[in-house]
């Protein structure tokens, strides 16, 4: 498996599915779909405790090429990983700067990780104390400030939520779905699991539904009710969910925000728009469906300063044009650093895009 093939991720997300089958579409949802098709360009940000490690663990580069996967790739014990929260204090976080740069680059919406696979909530969660307000010296709710900055700059807000995987929870998903080892980015016969099998043994007591009932569903309800109108919820990696479990998430979104889109990565052929694998553009499209290509500026989604393989402004503009030609949106990711800054290379790209809007 080559680096490009892994980053593409098409096989990993083949089950991600796409278009939902709501019996009756609300006028609010139809309006958002129309907006989404016209928006064309958005920004995503992967930001969390993993930024403190920058893709390195115990003096060595992490096994996984994605900085935000370091806990899993290097099998960092939950106790050691959770201790990072004591050092997370992004004193230079300026959401208005983020949104102005996104707006000036021609982007129409912004999506931020409210909880990634590590299980740490980047907002004030009453469901779990394992969150940025209660567990860090920062003590502020970044999503609240980002929502305000979006409203001030005219960008629409979307939130990413890892509904299946959660490496902090003994009942988190992915623990019974084997996949090929990504060590050295070569396919091997070794089987690992997408879930946390180093802290939590796969015992008969494992109860994925309990994780959904006690953490994932309540937290999705929190993000749907605490930050105003959302244009979308960006679910991810539906490795364990049954169709009915995916449907329950869709129903929760429809209940609280009937005009909010659900990404195809809710799984089981549900969702309002298709998202192919990472950095992949849909090969075939249907004019009656919605699509979004999601891609990185370099190779990692989360902050990894040693990853200097950044795309040029012209390359990004070409990807954006290709997406537009097939009727797909393009959402470009940034990986802010532990202090809350967009890396200099990312700023240069955004400024280059702004200069040619």
C-alpha angles and dihedrals in degrees: 000000000000125000089249092051093050093047089048088060095186095141093046092056100037089115093052092101127191140220121049125225104224110171092222126018116217120232088242092056092047089052092051092048090054091049092047093053090051096043094069097171133059142157129236127194128199107200131158147104091311089073089073090065095045092207095307132107128184093350096309135095112264118259093236120069091220112081093211091058095059095108090058099036094052095031093234110191112250092237092056094043094047089053087069088076089073089064100041106110112140097190092169095055108135112172093183090061090050093050095044091052091048092047093047090051089058098258119148103192141028128213123193132185107255089177126358128193092284088072096235113135115223091205139051104289122183089190094065132018087212091098141111096257099048102032105040137062087237090074095182132111107243093190091058091053093043091051090053092048091050091053091048094051099038096247120137117235127231127177130216117216127179099221099174110032121057117159093189094061123074089217096045117134134258096054095116099042110091121207136176118275114262092202107136086356092271127127112246138170091251113112122211131167135244091229133069105282096156098064098028121044117218098252133161087257091069109120117181092178089059090057090051094048098042103036120003101047095042091048093049087052088053095053090046092055106033107056109045125244116359123200092205147349111227107210120186148202102007095195101142107023122115117219091257091052090052090048091054091059091049090050091051091053092047091049097054102026113021091178095053120107122228118217120237090243089080080091138220095079092297131123137081099261140023123248114186122205122305112296089001126129118211110259095207127025137187119220089221093058136068125238138187129191112205119198146165131242090223125001102286127067096205123054111290111159094191089061100088095159094118123167118239122247089250091053091051092047089051091052090048091050092048090051092049091050092060096039097257130135119230120220114191119203131221127190109213116207128243092272092055097256129136105237115255092248089054092050090051090054093048091048090049091052091047091053090059101040 
